[in-house]
Structures are given as structure tokens and as C-alpha cells.
């Protein structure tokens, strides 16, 4: 058998190494996030639950008038919102779209039940929060409310929680839908944190409170918590 020159083998090895490095770079997940963003928190929980490693790039929604409005970030996400996730050679925005992609590409553990009725309930609750509560009290809206922003946020959350409490009384087990963590739970915990930040009385919502407490005991919810992020201010760190 004729041996190949060592130099040729070395060149091929170097080329293969470069190709491997490039593939690893393309595969590397990058999450653009703000520690306090409830939408970003949903995605951080999903990534933690599914064991997907990622690099985090903080986007401060307050500093410099909002870093999400920079030309660089607008090129990444024209909606100028967090989160945004670079994954598998594409860039995704909108938290539920990202979570659905993660569910389809990394199906374990499952965040959407196999049973179609339960799956519909999970999506209903997730949309109730992500479309019916959170957008009404997010940063852009509150900026327009001036001195009334606290009252506005409280009213929006309380109205949504009244409906959510009623829904959960018929769907919940240990968590929002039965006894398995689902996409609904990923939306619930950040929204309860918003309620607490805006000093909403949680007394009228015992089911929401119970589920939230159970979820916060899970490691994925702890590691993704706003108090444990790279961009968390020192005074808010756990």
C-alpha cells in the first residue's frame, strides 16, 4: 500500500479541523436577552429544560435609550424586541415561535402534550398570557402611561389573572395543565413575577400562586430566573 505524504495528511487534517470549527460556530446558539424581560425568561426556561447550551448577549432595554433600538440589533430583529435566538443557521424572534421551534427540533422533554385537547389547552393558556396580558403592561406601553403606569399595569394584570384563575381551576394538576411542565407554565412564572413587581395582590389567585410556587422549585426555573443572569444588576442578584 502506498502511503500518502505527511504534508498532504496534515493539510487535510487542518482543513477538516477548520471545517469542524466552522460547523460548531454555526451550531452555537446565541440568545439575545434582557434579564427582566418576561419574554426572554420564557425562552431561557425552555432552553434550560431541554438542556440546550447557548451564549447569552445582553440587550439592555433601558440603557442608552434602549439598546434594542440600535442599528445593529434592528438588523438582527426588525421588531427591535427581545428575545432573539440564533440557532441552526437562522435567527428567530417572538418567544412562542422560538419555543415551538425548540419543541419541534428538541422534542424531549415535551412541552406540548401529545393529547390534542391538552395541547390546545396549553396553547390557549400560553396565548392568554403572551397575547392578552403581557403586551398590555410591557415597557413600550408603560412609557406612554406616565404617572399612571403602576395603576395601568395592575389593572391589566388583575383583569387577565381573574380569567386565568378561572381557567386553571379546570385544567391544573400540579402545573397549568395536568402534572407535566408545559409551554403554559413557561409563560405563567414570568407573568407572576411581573405581577409581584407591580405590587398586584395575589390573594384572589390561589391556583396561580400554588402553581407558580411549585414551578419555582424546579432547577430550570431557578437557573433562568432574572436574579441569576449575567446582566442582572448587583442589587437585584439572588
N, C-alpha and C positions, 0 to 999 in steps of 0.2 A: 504494500500500500504506500502510495506516495504522500509524504507529509507536506502540509501547506506551510509556507514561510511564516515565521513567528510574527513578522511585521503585519502581514495580512490579517492574522488572527487577532492581533492587538487592535488593529483598526476596526475590525468588525465588532470586537468586544466594546470598544469605546462608543461606536455608533449605536450598538444595542443599548448601552448604558444611557446615552443621551436620549434615545427614543423612550426608554423606560422612565427617565426623569420627566420628559415632556408629558407622557401619559399620566404620570402621578400628579403633575401640576394641573392637567385638565380635569382630573378626577377630584381634586381638592375642593371641598365645599367651603364657600365663603358666605357668612351671614352678615348682612348689614343691619344693625340693630341699635336701639336705644334702650338703656336699662329699664326705664319706666314705661315704655310702650307696651300696652297690653297685647297689641297685635304681634309684636316681636316675641313677647313672652309665650304666646301660643305656639309659635314655631320652635322656640327653644325647648319647650316641653316635648314636642313631637320628636325632635332630633335626639333628645336625651332618652326618651322611651325606646326609640328604635336603635339606639346605640350607634348613631351616625356622628362621627367626629367632624369638626369644622373649625375654620379660623373665623374669629369674630372681628368685624370692623365697626367700631362705634360711630354712630352718626348722632351728634348732639342736636336735638330739636330746638334748643333754646339758644345756645352759644352762637355768636356771630350772626344773630338774626335767624338762625336755623340752618344748620349745615346741609339739610336736605334740599335747600334751595340753591346749592352751588351748581355751577355748570357741570362739574364732574359727576355729581350724583344724579342730576337730571338726565345725563346721557345714559346712566345705568337704569334709572326708573323715571320715566317721564312724568309719572304722577307725583313725584317728589315726596314719597312716603316710605316709611319703614314698616315691615321688613322687606328686604330683597335678598334673594338667595341665589348664588351662583352654584350650579350643580349639574354634572353630566354635560357640560358644554353649553348650557343655556342659563339664562337669568330669569327668575320668576319673582313676581311680586304678588301682593294680596295673600294674607295669611291662610285663608281656607283653600285657595288654589295650591299653595305650597304644600299644605298638609295633605291634600288629596293626591298630589304627585308623590309625596313620600309614601303614602299608603299604597299606591299602585306599584311603586318600584321597590319598596321595602315592606312587604305585607305583614311581617311579624315584628312585634306583637300587633295584632289587628286593632285599628282604631274605629273601624266601621263594622258593625255586626254583620254576620252572614245572612241572618233573617231579614227579609226586606222590610217588614213592619218596624222592627227595632232600628234598622238602618235609617229609615225615614224619620223616626223619632229623634235619633241622634242629629241628623241634619237639620231638622226643624228647630231643635233647641240651640244648636250652633248658630243658625241664621238669626234666631230670635235675639241672641246676644250680639253677634257680629254685625247685623244689619239694623236691628231695632233698638238697641240700647247704646252701645259704644260710640257709634258715629255721632250721636246727638250730644255727647259730652266730651268729644275729643278736643285736642289742643286748638285746632283751627276754629272750631265753633266757639269755644270759651273765650278766645281772643276778641270775638265780636260782642261778647256779653258784658264786658266792662265789670263794674262793681257787682253785677248780678250773677256773675259766673258760678258762685257757690250754690246759690238758690236754684239756678237753672240746672246745674249738674245733679243736684239732689233730686229735683222733681223728675228729671229724665230717668234716673236710675230707679227711683221708687216706683214709678209707673211701670217700668219694664219688669222689675222684680215682683210686683204684685201678680202679673200674668205668669211669670216664670215659676213662682212658688206654687201656683195652682197646677201648672203643667207637671212639675216634678213630683207632686203628690201622687200622680197616677203612673209615672214612668220610672221612678227611682227605686233602686235597691240600695246597695252601699254607695253607688255613684249615680250619675244622672239617669242612665238607662241601664237598669239591672246592676249586676255586680262586677262588670268589666269596665275598665277605663276606656273612654271613647273620645271622639273629637269634641263632643259636647262638654266634657269635663275640661278639656284644654281651653275652652272659651270661658267656662264658669269661673275658674280660680282668678284669672286676671281681672275679671269684671268685679268680683267681690273685693279685690284689692283696691280697685277704683272707688268702690262704694265706701270703703273704710277711709280712703284718703280724703274723700269729700264729706266725711262725717255723717254718713247715712246710718240711721238707727236700724240695725239688723234684727231687732226683736221680732218684727212681724214676719220674718222669713226663716223659720226654724229648719225647714228642709234644705234650703240653700246653705244655711250656716253649717248644718251637720255634714253635708256632702263636701263642702269646702274644707272643713277640718280634717276629714278622712283623706282627702287628696293631698293636703299639705304634709301628710306623714310619709308620702312616697318620695323616694330619692330623686326621681326625675323632676318632681315639682320643687324640691329643695334646691337642687343644683342650678335650676333655671331661674330661680327667684331673683327679682330685681335687686335685692340686697347683696347678691353674690356675683355680680357681673364685673367685668374689667373696668367698665366706665361708671360704676356706682360711686358717687361722691363718698368721701371718707365718713362723713357724719351720718350716712344712711346705710353703711355696711353692717352686715349681721355680725 
